[in-house]
Amino acid sequence: MLQRSLILVPLALALAVPTPVREIAFAPEEGLVLTKTCDFVLSMELSEFALTFNGEEMELEETPEGTNGTEGHLVVVDTYDAVDSERATKLTRRFEEATRHTESTGPAGDNDEDKESPLQGMTVVFTYDGDEYAVAYGPDDEDGDEDLLEDLEAEIDFVALLPDREVEDGDSWTVDASEFGDLFAFGGDLHFDEEEDETMQRLINEALDDNLTGEFTCTFAGMRDLDGRSVAVIELAIEAEGDADDESTQDVGDSGFEVEVTSSAHGEIDLTGELLWDVEGGHFAALTLSGDLALATTEAGTGDFDGQSFEQEVSISFEGTVEFTFTVERD
């Protein structure tokens, strides 16, 4: 009996040992150089099209068909010249590759286009002043176009997804969905388009950026070996939606006829994935996030022509999928 007790006591003690507590924090060493590769794939199909005139839905001979696809590819080399516990306070970034491919089909015609950011091959320096980042060209690119520095973002680190405490296996925490746009901004506006965004495209961007409501749910799922380095696994899930609207007055040609236009966009996302965090290195090692995306837009115009008032409304809905992939190589 005594011998059995001596066996059970160590077993009970072993079972009572708590899960190791992990600190997952942003802490890259100064001088660290990371090559970050970011890929984005969006595929959408037209799911609904409706046209009404003076409140009456117009019958169409056939429902329009349309697709829209975008692929973005970014490779940057980031040097952490100076850091604190929350961010790089000085970051040098070289844009090795920055390309985008768009392909669409629809009643207005087909489009297949490749674009290259004018920042490709250039180096910029982000310096944090305690409130925001100042952005300047590196020494070899001081003659670069200053307009290209507008709306660039230093953040490609995913610090906002980290816990604010030590965690054990299975612990969860949430992050406001409004962080989504900043987290997946691909370094900000890389100026693929010289012209300003059209109203509806701007509204879609707003709906899926700062106007998102919902939450990221992040769950610590233990440790994993990745290329010989120990990484923390954080499972990700986000369900969110956002809206944006705009009102304007538009002229119709040279007729002097004006139309009051109300535009709106609604977006919904349902994504899952995981963030791998290099605990020893203090930086992200990889991130994947994919799932469903739905967009609905409405554009309504009202006016008065030769004493006759009218109202026309066009509603379009797209459904599809989106995928983000980020990887890191240490130099």
N, C-alpha and C positions, 0 to 999 in steps of 0.2 A: 504493500500500500504506500509506504514511504517513497519507494523508488518511483512509483507512478506519479506521485505528487511532484517529485523533483523534475520529472519530465514535463509535466503540464505547466508548471510555473514559468519556465523560460518560454514555452510556447505562447502562453497568455501575454507575457511581456512583449514578445515579438509582434503579436497581433495588435497590441495597443500602441505600437510606435506610430506617430502621426505621419501623414503624407508630408514630404519635404516642402518647406515654404520657399517660394522663388521670388526674387526681386527682378522684375523685367523693366529695365530703364534705358533711356537714351543716354549713352555715355561713350561716344566714339573718341578715341585719342586724337589729340591735335596732330595734324600732319597726315592723318589717314586718307587714303585715296580709294574711292569706290567707283567702279564702272556700273552704272545702273541702266538696265534695258527695260523699256516699257512698251507694251503692245496693247492695243485697244481694237476690238472688233465689234461692230454694230451691224445687225441685220434686221430690217423692218419690212413688213408687207402691209399694203393698204387693206384695211378690214371693213371700213364703212365710209360711204360718201353720200351726203345728202345736200340737196339744194332746195331752198324754199323761196318763193316770191310772193310778197304781201301775205305771208302767213300760210300759203298753200304749197305743199311739197310738190315739186316738179317730178314728173315721171321721166326716167332716163331710158333710152333704148337699150342700153346695157350698162352695167355697173363698171366704172373705170377700174383698171388694174394698175398697180404700181408697186415698185420695190425701191428700197433705199438702203445702201450699204456703205459703211465707212470703216477704213482700217488705218490706224495711226501707229507709227513706229518711231521711238525715240531712244537714242543711246547718248548718255551724258557721262562725263568723267568728273566726279565731284571730289574736290580736295577740301578737307575740314581744317582750315587754317587756324580757327579759334572756335571753341565751343563752351557752352555752359550746360546746366542740368536740363534745359528745356529745348535748346536749339543750337544750330551752328551760328555763332555770332559773326563769323567771317567765312564765306564759302566761295571758292573759285570753281566755276562750272564751264567745261568745254562741251559744246554741242557737236558730238561726233556725227550723229545722224538724226535727222528730223524730217520725216516724210509723212505724207497722207495720201491715201487713195480713196476716191469716192466713185460710186457707181449707182446709177438710178435709172428706172424705167417708169414711164407714165404717159398720160395723154399729151403732155407738153413736149414729149420726145425723150430720147435716151441720152444718158451722160456717162462718160467714163473718163476720169481725170486723175492724173498723178500730180502732186505738188510737193515742193521742197521748201522748207522754211528758209528765209534769207539769213537766219541765224546759224544755219549749219556751217560747221567749220570755225565758228567764232567762240571767244571766251568772254565770260562776264563774271563780275565779282559782286557778291551780295554782302553788305555790311550792315549789321543790326545796330541801331542807335538807342535801343531800349524801348522803342515804340513801334518801329517798322524798319523794313530793309531799304537801304539806298542801293541802287543798282548802277554799275558803271562797267565799261568795257575793260578787258585786260590790257596790259601794256602793248601787245602786238595788234590790237584792234581799236586803238583809241580814235581812229577816224571813222568808226562805224556810225550808222544812222541812229541818232539818239531816240527817234520815235520807236525803234524796235525794242527798246528797253522798257517801254510802258507795259504794265500789266504782266510782267514776268513774276514768277513765284519761286522762292528758294525751296519751298517745302516739297521734297520727295522722300520723306522719312517715316510717315505714318505714326508720328509720336502721339497724335490725338487718340489712337486706338489702344494705347497702353494703359494698364491699370494704375491707379494712383496709390496703390498699397501692395504689400507682399501678398501673393496668392498661392493657393493650393490647387491640386487637380480638381476640376469641376467648378471652380469659382467663376462667377459671371459678373459683368459690369456693363453699363450702357453708355453710349455716346450719342449726342444729339445728331439727328440726320442732317442738320444744316451744315455739318462738317464735310458732307459727301463731296460737294463741289471742290473744296480746297484740297481734299485728300487725293482726288483723282484728276487734278488739273493739268497733269503732264507738264509741269513747269510753267504753267500760265499760258498767255496768248503768244503763240509762236509765229503769228502773222502770216498764216497761210493765205489769208484773204486780204487783198489790198483794200477792197471796198468795205464799208461798214456793213454789219449784218442787217438783213432785212428785218422788218418789225417782227414777223412771226418767228423767225429763227432766234431773235433776241429774247422773245417771250418764252420759247421752249428752253433756252439756256437758263433763264431766270427761274422757271418752274422747277428745273432739275438741279438748281444750285442753292442759293440762299433761301429760297421759298419752300424748300422741302420740310415736311413735318413727319416725324416718326423717330425711330431709334435704330442705331446699330446695337446689336447684342453681341458681346465678345465673351468667349468662354475659354479659360485656360485648360488645354487638353493634354498637358504633360510635355515631356521632352522627346526629341528625335535627333538622330545623327544625320547631318547633311554635309556630305563631302568632308567628313572627318571633323566637323565642328558640331558642338552641341547647341541645338536651337530649341527655343520654346515654341510650342504650337498653340496659336490662338485661333479658335474657330470663329467665323464671322457670319452674321445673318442680319440683313436689313430689309425692312418693309417700310416704304415711305411714299408720300405723294406730295405734289406741289402744284400751285396755280400761279398764273401771272396774267395781267390784262393791260390793255392800252386803248386810249381813245384819241382820234386824230381827225383832221379835216383834209380831204384830198381833192385836188382839182382833176377834172376829167378833160384831158387834152387842153385845147385852146378855147373851149366852148364857154368858159366862165361858169360852168356847172360844177357845184361842189357837192361832195358826198361826206356825210358824217360816218366814220368807220369805227366800229368797236371790235377789237380783236382779243382773243383769250386763248390760253394754252393750259392743258392739264396733263400732268405726267405721273405715272406710277411705276415703282421699281420693287422687285422682289428678288433679292440676290443672296447667295451664300458663297462661302469660300474659307480661306485660312491665311493667316499672317504667320510667317516663320521669323523668329527674332533671335539673332545671334547674341546670346546672353553675355558671353565673355567680351565680344567686340563692342557691344552696346549699340547695335544698329540692326535694321531689318535685313533679312537674308532673302526673302521671297514673299510674294503675295499673289494670290489668285482670288478672283471674285467674278461670279457669273450668274446669269439668271434671266428673268423676264423683264421687259420694258414695254409700257403702253403709253401712247401719246394721243391726245385728242385736241384738235384745234377748231376754233369757230371764228369766222369773220363775217360781221354783219354790217351792211351799208344802208343808210337811209338818206333820202334826198327829195327834192321837189323839182320837177322838170315841166315847164309850160303849164304850171298850175296843178300838175298831177304828182301826188306824193307816191313814193314807193319804198319798199324795204326788201332787201335781198340778203339771204344768209347762206353761207357755205360751211358745212361741218365735215371734217375729215378725221378719221381715226386710223392709227397705225399700231400694229402689235409686232413684237419681235423679241430678239435676244441680244444681250450685251455681255462682253467678256473683257476683263482686265487681267493682265499678267505682268508682273514686275519681278525681275531677278537682279542679283548683285554678284559682282566679282571683286575680290580684294586684290589690289595691286601689290 
